[in-house]
Amino acid sequence: MVPPMDDIAKRLSAVILTMTAERAPRTICPSDAARAVDPDNWRDLMEATRELARELARSGDVVITQKGEDLDPDAQWRGPVRIRRAGT
């Protein structure tokens, strides 16, 4: 049985916050969090992981970066991004 998306979203958010805190000031890849939550089906979680990273960036918990530059969580962006704990 597949857990409801709400449960997965809570787990993903918790993993993003935990991993960014543990690795600070280094960044994580969204796929790191997705793999931690579901190693076999992590690719299916990538869109949700990126959206949760946006939400966490809006709340000031994390910063989303691309090529070392901070991204606006409300802007459209493409390509590989990284996530770091805010304030590090």
C-alpha positions as a printed Julia matrix, in Angstrom:
88×3 Matrix{Float64}:
  0.0    0.0     0.0
  1.31   3.44   -0.98
  1.18   6.01    1.84
 -1.07   9.04    1.24
  0.69  12.05   -0.3
  0.13  14.06    2.91
  2.23  11.51    4.8
  4.9   11.56    2.12
  4.91  15.37    2.09
  5.4   15.47    5.87
  8.24  12.97    5.63
  9.87  14.86    2.75
  9.68  18.17    4.61
 11.18  16.62    7.72
 13.98  14.99    5.71
 14.79  18.23    3.87
 15.03  20.12    7.17
 17.06  17.39    8.86
 19.47  16.88    5.98
 20.08  20.59    5.44
 20.71  21.07    9.16
 23.13  18.13    9.29
 25.04  19.2     6.18
 25.09  22.95    6.8
 26.63  24.99    5.37
 26.75  22.56    2.46
 23.72  21.98    0.27
 21.65  18.95   -0.61
 20.11  17.92   -3.89
 16.34  17.47   -3.89
 16.98  13.88   -4.98
 18.85  13.26   -1.7
 15.64  13.89    0.23
 13.49  11.92   -2.21
 15.87   8.93   -2.04
 15.83   9.04    1.77
 12.03   8.83    1.79
 11.61   6.2    -0.93
 14.83   4.69   -2.31
 13.0    2.6    -4.9
 10.61   5.22   -6.26
 12.43   8.47   -5.53
 12.02   9.79   -9.08
  8.25   9.83   -8.57
  8.77  12.18   -5.62
 10.93  14.77   -7.35
  8.14  17.19   -8.29
  6.73  17.06   -4.75
 10.22  17.48   -3.29
 10.9   20.58   -5.35
  7.51  22.07   -4.42
  8.11  21.39   -0.74
 11.52  23.04   -1.04
  9.75  26.1    -2.47
  7.36  26.12    0.5
 10.23  25.8     2.97
 12.07  28.62    1.19
  8.98  30.83    1.38
  8.79  30.23    5.12
 12.49  31.09    5.5
 13.67  27.63    6.58
 15.82  26.9     3.52
 17.31  28.65    0.51
 17.15  27.19   -2.98
 20.22  27.83   -5.09
 21.36  27.26   -8.64
 24.98  27.69   -9.67
 25.63  29.32   -6.3
 22.94  31.98   -6.73
 19.89  32.19   -4.47
 16.61  31.61   -6.29
 13.26  33.25   -5.66
 10.96  30.4    -4.6
  8.07  32.04   -6.47
  9.96  32.47   -9.74
 10.04  29.91  -12.51
 13.33  28.07  -12.77
 14.59  25.01  -14.54
 17.5   22.69  -14.23
 19.39  21.35  -11.27
 18.97  23.15   -7.96
 20.42  22.73   -4.49
 18.88  23.33   -1.07
 20.66  24.75    1.96
 19.61  25.65    5.45
 18.74  29.35    5.76
 21.23  31.43    7.69
 24.25  29.28    6.85
